[in-house]
Amino acid sequence: MNVAKKIISQHLVNGKMEIGYEIGLKIDQTLTQDATGTMAYLQFEAMGVPKVKTKLSISYIDHNTLQSSFENADDHKFLQTIAAKYGIIFSSAGNGICHQIHLERFGVPGMTLIGSDSHTPTGGGIGMLAFGAGGLDVACAMAGQPFYITMPKIVKVNLKGRLRDWVSAKDIILELLRLQGVKGGRGKIYEFSGEGVKTLSVPERATITNMGAELGATTSIFPSDDITKDFLEKQGREASWIRIESEENATYDEKIEINLNTLDPLIAAPHMPDNVKKVKDLEGIKVDQVGIGSCTNSSLADMILTSEVLKGKKINKDVSFFISPGSRQVLTMLSYSNALFNIIESGARILESACGPCIGMGQAPRSNAVSLRTFNRNFEGRSGTRDAQVYLCSPEVALATALTGKITDPMNYFNIKPLIKLPEKFFVDDAHFQLPPIDNLQVKVIKGPNIKSLEEFTPLVDNNLYAKVVLKVGDNISTDHILPAGAKILPLRSNLPAISEYTFAAVDKNFATRAKLTSNGVIIAGENYGQGSSREHAALAPRYLGIKIILAKSFARIHLANLINFGILPLTFDNFLDYTKIKLDNGINFDNIRNIIKEDKPIYANINNTKIKVNYNLTQRQKDIIFAGGLLNWIKKTNN
């Protein structure tokens, strides 16, 4: 068996390991972050379960840390008290980014992890089977329910050779994105192997598994080997290590080979992570802003490299340069070693250990700016500035560019790369993680005025459904398009009526008003609808506004699950040419739709007296959830 199948087989509680079949997995650990966690815990609370049933669940504060008003601080107090009430570890603001901390302090090879953040597969860098999911799926896992996915293909990514100086792990995942595209990973787990794996540290592996999310992959994973053991020993967690490697004759469904010896520094140009070019082909473009950080490239090694490169140098006067260490541990060790001095002295701005600019939470570029970031996404407007040109790159490229003021290939600019030596032991201080009390009966959950109780959605009861097209969009619509992040909108994550007003605001500012006036709305979309962040609000808000059906060419995995969880029927075009026949405000009749779905018969949508065939791919469990009006309704129904 390969690594992925070994872990799946040990956690399989429903279904069979055959491609395309639905499987249910027992979940060992969960994580949430504050932008999605508030809603996830409201959902968990509604289930009436007295305590989480996982081996470990952690609530992190890392997204909404700009406290310009009361909303974020209120959410943080709610998250702190509800964690104490239900047996969850609480990581307060300032501890760092959930994926970076989890890797350092809590990740365990061979365990399963789901998180209400699409970059949870970062845990694959330590040999976990880690999935991004909607908050409701995480709530169900905390309640002891299996996590359901479609059994994916396992793709072997064979890494040959060794990276040259100034080429990094970021370039490996950018090369994979160049080869596969943002849709190429759908229905796949990428498992990394080969001689090149032994040359990559755990943080480097985590950079790759983190951005595997941009492929649309189910998840990505590395073996747990001696490199993993060394990382855990440095963290004082050697007892958590087990060896998990693929067997010599392990089989895979697909194979890809990447020769590290010949890889060049790469960069993703605006506005998509798979718009990958060689840095040397874009050299000379003037740059306004450079940032090093995010859950992709904010490890101690990334920061020490930054310090060594900047020692005695000054950032270009026309560049705004910032760094955000990934965790309190990283920031503390930088200060202990005096490495922070070099960074500050160079002219860098030091940000809090948090997600920050990656989600548009501060450091928005100026109008028409060019911004280079070591982040994982460069969707249009995600930075907080709609007309900014955001590029994704490695720390090596970012540093060369910050010094010159223009896109620069580090292989042409620098000489020998500094040797980065990490300490034998990392600084460990877990005092900032709040453990739940043994006696939780006296804990009072505190809810501020911005936290609104969940609404119960009505089921899909109409057998003959008439729906009106309230929006038509193209390919690769991300959850950032559907419901933006940023400092203005993120604080409303626990207030569904308020945040729903921003649905599709970046695409059509009149959408929310138009949708509310239509009792049964349908959205028409192209391929890969719902890519990007796992934010379930991108399904929850349209449902609140009356959307009953999304008819698309194809869906991204997490968003598809979220749509079903909130009772929105996901349909796909049988013939892509039919997409062109539908226009805004068209009425669509779906005759006998409930009975057709129950009986697994084909659906025909009637548009202006023209019938088109549309498809659905739902398991019986998913059908029952749709008919119940969503997963929460279904759970309540099945438990009564």
C-alpha positions as CSV (number, residue, x, y, z in Angstrom):
1,M,0.0,0.0,0.0
2,N,1.0,3.6,-0.5
3,V,1.0,6.1,2.4
4,A,-2.4,7.6,1.7
5,K,-4.1,4.2,1.5
6,K,-2.5,3.0,4.7
7,I,-4.0,5.8,6.6
8,I,-7.3,5.6,4.9
9,S,-7.6,1.9,5.6
10,Q,-6.9,2.4,9.3
11,H,-9.7,5.1,9.5
12,L,-12.3,3.7,7.2
13,V,-15.7,3.3,8.8
14,N,-18.0,3.4,5.8
15,G,-17.7,2.5,2.1
16,K,-14.8,0.9,0.2
17,M,-11.5,2.1,-1.1
18,E,-12.5,2.1,-4.8
19,I,-12.2,5.3,-6.9
20,G,-15.5,7.2,-7.1
21,Y,-17.2,5.6,-4.1
22,E,-18.2,7.6,-1.1
23,I,-16.1,6.7,2.0
24,G,-16.5,7.8,5.6
25,L,-13.4,8.3,7.7
26,K,-12.9,8.5,11.5
27,I,-11.4,11.8,12.3
28,D,-8.7,12.0,15.1
29,Q,-8.1,15.8,15.2
30,T,-10.0,19.0,14.1
31,L,-8.9,22.6,13.9
32,T,-10.8,25.8,13.3
33,Q,-9.8,29.4,12.8
34,D,-11.8,32.4,13.9
35,A,-13.1,33.4,10.5
36,T,-14.9,30.1,10.1
37,G,-14.9,28.8,13.7
38,T,-17.6,30.9,15.2
39,M,-20.2,29.5,12.8
40,A,-18.8,25.9,13.2
41,Y,-19.2,26.1,17.0
42,L,-22.7,27.5,16.7
43,Q,-23.5,24.5,14.6
44,F,-21.8,22.1,17.1
45,E,-23.7,23.7,19.9
46,A,-27.0,23.2,18.0
47,M,-26.3,19.4,17.9
48,G,-26.6,19.1,21.6
49,V,-23.4,17.1,22.1
50,P,-21.9,17.7,25.6
51,K,-18.2,17.4,24.7
52,V,-16.1,16.8,21.6
53,K,-15.5,13.2,20.7
54,T,-12.2,13.6,18.8
55,K,-8.8,12.8,20.2
56,L,-7.9,16.5,19.9
57,S,-9.7,19.6,18.8
58,I,-8.2,23.1,18.7
59,S,-9.7,26.5,18.1
60,Y,-7.1,29.0,16.7
61,I,-7.4,32.8,16.5
62,D,-5.4,33.9,13.5
63,H,-7.6,35.5,10.9
64,N,-9.7,38.3,12.4
65,T,-7.0,39.9,14.6
66,L,-7.5,43.5,13.4
67,Q,-9.8,44.8,16.1
68,S,-11.1,48.1,14.7
69,S,-14.4,47.6,16.4
70,F,-16.0,45.2,18.9
71,E,-17.0,42.3,16.5
72,N,-13.7,40.4,16.3
73,A,-13.0,40.7,20.0
74,D,-16.5,39.5,20.8
75,D,-16.0,36.5,18.6
76,H,-12.7,35.7,20.3
77,K,-14.3,35.7,23.7
78,F,-17.1,33.5,22.4
79,L,-14.5,31.1,20.9
80,Q,-12.6,31.1,24.2
81,T,-15.6,30.3,26.3
82,I,-17.2,27.7,24.0
83,A,-13.8,25.9,23.8
84,A,-13.7,25.7,27.6
85,K,-17.3,24.4,27.6
86,Y,-16.9,21.6,25.1
87,G,-13.4,20.3,25.7
88,I,-11.4,22.2,23.0
89,I,-7.9,23.7,23.3
90,F,-7.9,27.4,22.7
91,S,-5.0,29.2,20.9
92,S,-5.3,32.9,21.5
93,A,-4.5,35.8,19.1
94,G,-0.7,36.2,18.8
95,N,0.1,32.5,19.0
96,G,0.3,32.4,15.2
97,I,-1.2,30.8,12.1
98,C,-3.2,27.6,12.8
99,H,-1.4,25.5,10.2
100,Q,2.1,26.6,11.3
101,I,1.3,26.0,15.0
102,H,-0.4,22.7,14.4
103,L,2.7,21.4,12.5
104,E,4.9,22.5,15.4
105,R,2.9,21.5,18.4
106,F,0.0,19.1,17.6
107,G,0.4,17.3,14.3
108,V,0.8,13.5,14.6
109,P,1.9,11.3,11.7
110,G,-0.6,8.7,10.6
111,M,-3.6,10.6,12.1
112,T,-6.5,12.2,10.3
113,L,-7.2,15.9,10.6
114,I,-9.9,18.1,9.2
115,G,-10.0,21.8,9.5
116,S,-12.4,24.6,8.6
117,D,-9.7,26.1,6.4
118,S,-8.8,24.9,2.9
119,H,-5.0,24.9,3.7
120,T,-5.4,22.2,6.4
121,P,-3.6,19.8,4.1
122,T,-0.4,21.6,5.4
123,G,-0.5,18.7,7.9
124,G,0.5,16.3,5.1
125,G,4.0,17.7,5.5
126,I,4.3,15.8,8.7
127,G,2.6,12.6,7.4
128,M,-1.0,13.3,8.4
129,L,-4.0,12.7,6.2
130,A,-5.3,16.3,6.5
131,F,-8.4,17.8,4.7
132,G,-9.9,21.2,4.4
133,A,-13.6,21.2,5.0
134,G,-16.6,23.4,5.7
135,G,-17.3,24.3,9.3
136,L,-20.3,22.1,9.5
137,D,-18.3,19.1,8.5
138,V,-15.8,20.0,11.2
139,A,-18.7,20.3,13.7
140,C,-19.9,16.9,12.7
141,A,-16.5,15.4,13.2
142,M,-16.3,16.9,16.7
143,A,-19.6,15.3,17.4
144,G,-18.2,11.9,16.5
145,Q,-19.6,11.7,12.9
146,P,-17.4,10.3,10.1
147,F,-16.0,12.7,7.5
148,Y,-17.3,11.8,4.0
149,I,-15.3,12.2,0.8
150,T,-15.3,10.5,-2.6
151,M,-12.5,8.0,-2.7
152,P,-9.8,9.8,-4.7
153,K,-7.1,8.7,-7.1
154,I,-3.7,8.5,-5.5
155,V,-1.1,10.3,-7.6
156,K,2.6,9.6,-7.1
157,V,4.8,12.6,-7.5
158,N,8.3,11.4,-7.9
159,L,10.9,14.0,-6.9
160,K,14.3,13.3,-8.6
161,G,17.6,14.9,-7.6
162,R,18.2,18.0,-5.4
163,L,17.2,21.7,-5.6
164,R,19.9,24.1,-6.7
165,D,20.8,27.2,-4.7
166,W,18.1,29.8,-4.7
167,V,15.5,27.3,-5.9
168,S,13.1,26.3,-3.2
169,A,10.2,24.0,-2.2
170,K,7.8,26.8,-3.3
171,D,9.1,26.3,-6.8
172,I,8.2,22.6,-6.6
173,I,4.6,23.3,-6.0
174,L,4.5,26.1,-8.5
175,E,5.9,23.6,-11.1
176,L,3.1,21.2,-10.2
177,L,0.6,23.9,-10.6
178,R,2.1,24.8,-14.0
179,L,1.7,21.1,-15.0
180,Q,-1.7,20.4,-13.5
181,G,-3.5,23.7,-13.2
182,V,-6.0,24.8,-10.6
183,K,-8.5,22.1,-11.7
184,G,-6.0,19.3,-12.2
185,G,-6.1,17.9,-8.7
186,R,-9.8,17.4,-8.3
187,G,-10.5,13.9,-7.0
188,K,-6.8,13.3,-6.3
189,I,-4.4,12.9,-3.4
190,Y,-0.8,13.8,-4.3
191,E,1.7,11.6,-2.5
192,F,5.3,12.7,-2.8
193,S,8.2,10.2,-3.0
194,G,11.6,9.7,-4.6
195,E,15.1,10.6,-3.7
196,G,14.3,14.3,-3.6
197,V,11.9,13.8,-0.6
198,K,14.9,13.1,1.6
199,T,16.4,16.5,0.8
200,L,13.3,18.4,2.0
201,S,12.7,19.5,5.7
202,V,9.2,19.2,7.2
203,P,8.5,23.0,6.8
204,E,9.5,22.7,3.1
205,R,7.2,19.7,2.7
206,A,4.5,21.7,4.4
207,T,4.9,24.5,1.9
208,I,4.1,22.0,-0.9
209,T,1.2,20.3,0.8
210,N,-0.2,23.7,1.8
211,M,-0.4,24.9,-1.8
212,G,-1.7,21.5,-3.0
213,A,-5.0,23.1,-2.1
214,E,-4.6,25.4,-5.1
215,L,-4.6,22.3,-7.4
216,G,-8.1,21.5,-6.2
217,A,-6.7,18.3,-4.7
218,T,-8.4,16.3,-2.0
219,T,-5.2,16.5,-0.1
220,S,-1.4,16.0,-0.4
221,I,0.9,14.0,1.8
222,F,4.6,13.1,2.4
223,P,5.9,10.0,4.2
224,S,6.8,10.1,7.9
225,D,10.5,9.3,7.9
226,D,13.7,10.2,9.6
227,I,13.3,13.8,8.5
228,T,9.9,13.9,10.2
229,K,11.4,12.3,13.3
230,D,14.1,14.9,13.5
231,F,11.5,17.7,13.3
232,L,9.5,16.2,16.1
233,E,12.5,15.7,18.2
234,K,13.4,19.4,17.9
235,Q,9.9,20.2,19.1
236,G,10.3,17.8,22.0
237,R,7.6,15.6,20.6
238,E,9.5,12.5,19.5
239,A,6.9,10.3,21.2
240,S,4.4,11.4,18.5
241,W,6.5,10.0,15.7
242,I,5.8,6.8,13.8
243,R,7.3,5.7,10.5
244,I,4.8,5.7,7.6
245,E,6.3,5.0,4.2
246,S,4.9,3.4,1.0
247,E,5.7,-0.2,0.4
248,E,8.3,-1.0,-2.2
249,N,5.7,-2.4,-4.7
250,A,3.0,0.2,-3.8
251,T,0.6,1.0,-6.7
252,Y,-0.7,4.4,-7.8
253,D,-3.4,5.6,-10.2
254,E,-1.2,8.2,-11.8
255,K,2.5,9.2,-11.8
256,I,4.2,12.5,-12.2
257,E,8.0,13.2,-12.2
258,I,9.7,16.4,-11.3
259,N,13.5,16.8,-11.8
260,L,14.7,19.1,-9.0
261,N,18.1,19.4,-10.6
262,T,16.7,21.4,-13.5
263,L,14.0,23.4,-11.7
264,D,14.3,27.2,-12.0
265,P,12.9,29.9,-9.7
266,L,9.2,30.3,-10.6
267,I,6.5,32.9,-10.1
268,A,2.7,32.8,-10.4
269,A,1.5,35.9,-12.3
270,P,-1.9,37.6,-11.7
271,H,-4.6,36.5,-11.1
272,M,-4.4,32.7,-10.6
273,P,-1.9,30.4,-8.8
274,D,-1.4,28.3,-12.0
275,N,-0.4,31.2,-14.1
276,V,3.2,30.2,-13.6
277,K,6.2,31.6,-15.4
278,K,10.0,31.5,-15.0
279,V,11.2,34.4,-12.9
280,K,13.9,35.2,-15.5
281,D,11.2,35.7,-18.1
282,L,9.5,38.5,-16.0
283,E,12.7,40.2,-14.7
284,G,12.6,44.0,-14.7
285,I,8.9,44.6,-13.8
286,K,8.9,47.3,-11.2
287,V,7.4,46.3,-7.8
288,D,5.7,48.4,-5.1
289,Q,5.3,45.8,-2.3
290,V,6.9,42.6,-1.2
291,G,5.7,40.3,1.6
292,I,7.2,37.2,3.2
293,G,4.8,35.2,5.4
294,S,1.4,33.4,5.4
295,C,0.9,29.7,6.3
296,T,2.9,28.8,3.2
297,N,6.3,30.5,3.9
298,S,6.6,31.7,7.5
299,S,8.6,29.0,9.1
300,L,11.8,29.5,11.2
301,A,13.9,28.5,8.2
302,D,12.2,31.0,6.0
303,M,12.7,33.8,8.5
304,I,16.4,32.9,9.2
305,L,17.0,32.9,5.4
306,T,15.4,36.3,5.3
307,S,17.7,37.6,8.1
308,E,20.9,36.2,6.6
309,V,20.1,37.6,3.1
310,L,19.2,41.1,4.5
311,K,22.2,41.3,6.9
312,G,23.9,44.7,6.2
313,K,21.5,45.5,3.3
314,K,18.6,48.0,2.9
315,I,15.3,47.4,1.2
316,N,14.8,49.4,-2.0
317,K,13.4,52.8,-1.2
318,D,10.4,52.3,-3.6
319,V,9.4,49.0,-2.0
320,S,7.1,48.5,1.0
321,F,8.5,45.3,2.6
322,F,6.9,43.3,5.4
323,I,7.3,40.0,7.1
324,S,4.9,38.0,9.3
325,P,6.5,35.1,11.3
326,G,4.2,32.1,11.3
327,S,4.0,31.5,15.0
328,R,5.0,32.9,18.4
329,Q,7.6,30.2,18.5
330,V,9.2,31.5,15.3
331,L,9.1,35.1,16.4
332,T,10.6,34.2,19.9
333,M,13.4,32.3,18.3
334,L,14.2,35.1,15.9
335,S,14.5,37.5,18.8
336,Y,16.6,35.0,20.9
337,S,19.1,34.6,18.0
338,N,19.2,38.3,17.1
339,A,18.1,37.4,13.6
340,L,15.2,39.8,14.0
341,F,17.7,42.7,14.2
342,N,18.9,42.2,10.6
343,I,15.3,42.2,9.3
344,I,14.3,45.3,11.2
345,E,17.5,47.1,10.3
346,S,16.9,46.4,6.6
347,G,13.8,48.5,6.7
348,A,11.2,45.7,6.9
349,R,7.9,46.1,8.6
350,I,7.2,43.4,11.2
351,L,3.6,42.2,11.3
352,E,1.8,40.1,13.9
353,S,2.1,36.3,13.7
354,A,-1.3,35.9,11.9
355,C,-2.8,35.4,8.4
356,G,-3.0,39.2,7.9
357,P,-2.4,40.3,4.3
358,C,-3.1,36.9,2.8
359,I,-6.8,37.3,3.5
360,G,-6.9,41.1,2.8
361,M,-6.6,41.8,6.5
362,G,-4.1,44.8,6.3
363,Q,-1.3,45.7,4.0
364,A,-3.5,46.3,1.0
365,P,-1.3,47.5,-1.8
366,R,-1.7,51.0,-3.4
367,S,-3.9,51.4,-6.5
368,N,-2.5,49.6,-9.5
369,A,0.4,48.3,-7.4
370,V,2.6,45.3,-8.2
371,S,2.9,43.1,-5.1
372,L,5.1,40.0,-4.7
373,R,4.0,37.7,-1.9
374,T,5.1,34.3,-0.7
375,F,1.4,33.5,-0.1
376,N,-0.7,30.8,-1.7
377,R,-3.4,32.7,-3.6
378,N,-3.4,35.7,-5.9
379,F,-7.1,35.9,-6.9
380,E,-8.2,39.3,-8.1
381,G,-9.1,41.7,-5.2
382,R,-8.0,39.2,-2.5
383,S,-5.3,41.6,-1.3
384,G,-7.9,44.2,-0.6
385,T,-7.0,46.3,-3.7
386,R,-9.1,45.4,-6.7
387,D,-6.7,46.6,-9.4
388,A,-3.5,45.3,-7.7
389,Q,-1.3,42.9,-9.6
390,V,-0.3,40.2,-7.1
391,Y,2.4,37.6,-7.9
392,L,3.2,34.5,-5.8
393,C,6.8,33.5,-5.3
394,S,9.4,31.9,-3.0
395,P,11.2,33.9,-0.2
396,E,14.3,33.8,-2.3
397,V,12.6,35.6,-5.2
398,A,10.9,38.0,-2.8
399,L,14.2,39.0,-1.2
400,A,16.0,39.6,-4.4
401,T,13.1,41.7,-5.6
402,A,12.8,43.7,-2.4
403,L,16.4,44.7,-2.6
404,T,16.3,45.7,-6.3
405,G,12.8,47.1,-6.6
406,K,12.0,45.0,-9.6
407,I,11.3,41.3,-10.3
408,T,14.7,39.6,-10.0
409,D,15.9,36.1,-10.4
410,P,17.9,35.3,-7.3
411,M,20.1,33.0,-9.2
412,N,21.3,36.0,-11.3
413,Y,21.5,38.4,-8.4
414,F,23.0,36.6,-5.4
415,N,26.2,34.5,-5.0
416,I,26.3,31.5,-2.7
417,K,23.2,30.9,-0.8
418,P,23.7,31.2,3.0
419,L,23.7,27.9,4.9
420,I,20.6,27.8,7.1
421,K,21.3,26.0,10.4
422,L,18.4,25.4,12.7
423,P,18.9,24.8,16.4
424,E,19.0,21.3,17.9
425,K,16.0,22.2,20.0
426,F,13.2,24.7,19.3
427,F,11.9,27.0,22.0
428,V,8.8,25.5,23.5
429,D,6.3,27.4,25.6
430,D,2.8,26.0,25.5
431,A,1.5,28.3,28.3
432,H,-0.4,30.3,25.7
433,F,-2.6,27.4,24.8
434,Q,-5.6,27.3,27.1
435,L,-6.6,23.8,28.1
436,P,-10.3,23.2,28.8
437,P,-11.2,22.7,32.5
438,I,-12.0,19.3,33.8
439,D,-15.3,20.6,35.3
440,N,-17.0,22.5,32.5
441,L,-20.5,22.7,34.1
442,Q,-19.8,26.3,35.4
443,V,-18.5,27.6,32.1
444,K,-20.7,30.3,30.6
445,V,-20.6,30.8,26.9
446,I,-20.4,34.5,26.1
447,K,-22.0,35.7,22.9
448,G,-21.7,39.3,21.8
449,P,-24.4,41.2,19.9
450,N,-22.9,40.4,16.5
451,I,-23.3,36.7,17.0
452,K,-26.6,35.6,15.6
453,S,-28.2,32.2,16.1
454,L,-28.5,29.9,13.2
455,E,-31.6,29.9,11.0
456,E,-33.3,26.6,10.2
457,F,-33.6,26.3,6.4
458,T,-36.7,24.8,4.9
459,P,-36.3,21.6,2.9
460,L,-36.5,21.3,-0.9
461,V,-40.2,20.4,-0.8
462,D,-41.4,21.5,-4.2
463,N,-41.6,18.6,-6.7
464,N,-42.2,21.0,-9.6
465,L,-39.7,23.7,-9.0
466,Y,-39.7,27.0,-10.9
467,A,-36.4,28.9,-10.4
468,K,-35.1,32.2,-11.8
469,V,-31.5,32.8,-13.0
470,V,-30.2,35.5,-10.7
471,L,-26.6,35.4,-11.8
472,K,-24.4,33.9,-14.5
473,V,-20.6,33.6,-14.0
474,G,-17.7,32.1,-15.8
475,D,-14.9,29.6,-15.0
476,N,-12.8,29.4,-11.8
477,I,-15.1,31.4,-9.6
478,S,-13.5,31.3,-6.2
479,T,-15.1,31.6,-2.8
480,D,-13.4,35.1,-2.7
481,H,-15.7,36.1,-5.6
482,I,-18.7,34.6,-3.9
483,L,-18.1,36.1,-0.4
484,P,-15.0,38.3,-0.1
485,A,-12.8,38.3,3.0
486,G,-11.0,41.5,4.2
487,A,-11.1,43.8,7.1
488,K,-14.6,45.1,6.4
489,I,-16.4,41.8,5.8
490,L,-14.6,39.1,7.9
491,P,-15.9,40.6,11.3
492,L,-19.4,39.7,10.1
493,R,-18.8,36.0,9.9
494,S,-21.0,35.2,12.9
495,N,-23.8,37.5,11.6
496,L,-25.4,35.7,8.6
497,P,-28.0,38.4,7.7
498,A,-25.3,41.1,7.7
499,I,-22.6,39.2,5.8
500,S,-25.1,38.0,3.2
501,E,-25.4,41.6,1.9
502,Y,-21.8,41.2,0.5
503,T,-22.5,38.0,-1.5
504,F,-21.0,38.3,-5.0
505,A,-20.3,42.0,-4.2
506,A,-17.1,41.9,-6.3
507,V,-19.0,40.4,-9.3
508,D,-22.4,42.1,-9.2
509,K,-23.2,44.6,-6.5
510,N,-26.9,44.2,-7.1
511,F,-26.9,40.4,-6.5
512,A,-28.0,40.3,-2.9
513,T,-31.0,42.6,-3.6
514,R,-32.0,40.7,-6.7
515,A,-31.7,37.3,-5.0
516,K,-33.9,38.4,-2.0
517,L,-36.6,39.4,-4.4
518,T,-36.6,35.9,-6.0
519,S,-38.0,33.2,-3.8
520,N,-36.2,30.4,-5.7
521,G,-32.9,31.5,-7.3
522,V,-30.5,29.6,-9.5
523,I,-26.9,30.5,-10.3
524,I,-25.3,29.5,-13.6
525,A,-21.6,28.9,-13.5
526,G,-18.6,27.6,-15.6
527,E,-15.9,25.1,-14.6
528,N,-14.4,24.7,-11.1
529,Y,-17.1,26.8,-9.4
530,G,-16.2,27.5,-5.7
531,Q,-12.4,27.0,-5.8
532,G,-10.2,28.4,-3.1
533,S,-11.0,28.9,0.5
534,S,-13.2,26.4,2.4
535,R,-15.4,29.3,3.8
536,E,-18.8,27.7,4.1
537,H,-20.4,31.2,4.1
538,A,-20.0,31.1,0.3
539,A,-22.7,28.5,0.4
540,L,-24.5,29.6,3.5
541,A,-25.1,33.2,2.4
542,P,-26.6,32.3,-1.0
543,R,-28.8,29.8,0.7
544,Y,-30.0,32.5,3.1
545,L,-30.7,34.7,0.1
546,G,-33.0,32.1,-1.5
547,I,-30.7,30.2,-3.9
548,K,-31.9,26.7,-4.3
549,I,-29.8,25.4,-7.2
550,I,-26.3,26.0,-8.7
551,L,-26.0,24.8,-12.3
552,A,-22.4,24.6,-13.2
553,K,-20.0,22.9,-15.6
554,S,-18.1,21.5,-12.6
555,F,-17.5,22.2,-8.9
556,A,-14.6,22.4,-6.5
557,R,-14.6,19.6,-3.9
558,I,-15.0,21.6,-0.6
559,H,-17.6,24.0,-2.0
560,L,-19.6,21.1,-3.5
561,A,-19.8,19.6,0.0
562,N,-20.8,22.9,1.5
563,L,-23.6,23.4,-1.0
564,I,-25.0,20.0,-0.1
565,N,-24.6,20.7,3.6
566,F,-26.8,23.7,3.4
567,G,-29.4,22.2,1.1
568,I,-28.5,23.8,-2.2
569,L,-28.8,21.3,-5.1
570,P,-25.6,21.1,-7.2
571,L,-26.3,20.3,-10.9
572,T,-23.9,20.1,-13.8
573,F,-24.4,20.5,-17.6
574,D,-24.5,17.3,-19.6
575,N,-23.5,19.4,-22.6
576,F,-21.3,22.4,-22.0
577,L,-22.8,24.1,-25.0
578,D,-26.0,24.5,-23.1
579,Y,-24.3,26.9,-20.8
580,T,-24.4,29.5,-23.6
581,K,-28.2,29.1,-24.0
582,I,-29.0,30.5,-20.5
583,K,-29.2,34.2,-19.7
584,L,-29.8,36.3,-16.6
585,D,-33.5,36.4,-15.6
586,N,-34.4,33.3,-17.5
587,G,-37.0,31.2,-15.8
588,I,-36.2,27.5,-15.5
589,N,-38.7,24.7,-14.8
590,F,-37.6,21.5,-13.0
591,D,-40.5,19.2,-13.3
592,N,-41.0,16.3,-10.8
593,I,-37.5,17.0,-9.5
594,R,-37.8,15.3,-6.1
595,N,-39.1,12.0,-7.5
596,I,-36.6,12.1,-10.3
597,I,-33.7,12.4,-7.9
598,K,-35.1,9.7,-5.6
599,E,-35.4,7.3,-8.5
600,D,-32.0,8.2,-10.1
601,K,-33.5,9.3,-13.3
602,P,-32.1,12.0,-15.6
603,I,-33.2,15.7,-15.0
604,Y,-34.3,17.9,-17.8
605,A,-34.5,21.6,-17.3
606,N,-37.0,23.5,-19.3
607,I,-35.8,27.0,-20.4
608,N,-38.0,29.0,-22.8
609,N,-39.6,25.7,-24.0
610,T,-36.2,24.2,-24.7
611,K,-35.2,21.2,-22.6
612,I,-31.6,20.6,-21.6
613,K,-30.2,17.6,-19.7
614,V,-28.5,18.3,-16.4
615,N,-26.6,15.8,-14.2
616,Y,-26.3,15.2,-10.5
617,N,-23.9,12.9,-8.7
618,L,-25.3,12.4,-5.2
619,T,-25.1,9.5,-2.8
620,Q,-28.2,8.4,-1.0
621,R,-26.9,10.2,2.1
622,Q,-26.4,13.4,0.1
623,K,-29.9,13.1,-1.3
624,D,-31.4,12.8,2.1
625,I,-29.4,15.9,3.3
626,I,-30.7,17.9,0.3
627,F,-34.3,16.8,0.9
628,A,-34.0,17.6,4.6
629,G,-32.9,21.1,3.9
630,G,-29.3,20.7,5.0
631,L,-27.0,18.6,7.1
632,L,-28.1,20.0,10.5
633,N,-31.8,19.3,9.7
634,W,-30.8,15.8,8.6
635,I,-28.8,15.1,11.8
636,K,-31.7,16.3,14.0
637,K,-34.1,14.2,12.0
638,T,-32.0,11.0,12.1
639,N,-31.3,11.4,15.8
640,N,-35.0,11.8,16.8
